[in-house]
């Protein structure tokens, strides 16, 4: 199954490592360091010009990619549940 993250980005659900709330997760300096590292390595992609509310970490062929998204994590969870995937 696929999950639309925003823009023209769709990922397979089995590639998703985690869906995180940007406000809550960035309280930790380790998460901020991870986001900074991903941006420096070119592994982070912002999918909207609107205020981001979440980020999604995906793994494909042993490589991690990070997508900074406008929808809240609850929106992604609803989409997954709607199609029978929790």
C-alpha angles and dihedrals in degrees: 000000000000132000122206109222099181140284107027096324120118122165134191110254092230088062093058113106095178147336113221137190106239096212096049098038096050091061086084116076089215091061091047089050090050092051091048091048092050091050093049091050092049092244096119123082126186109215101192141030088223123094107290118234102177147018128215124207116206133182123208123170092346094307124111124220127186124209120196106209140189098220117086119246089251089061091056091047090052090051091051094047091047089062096043100263120116 
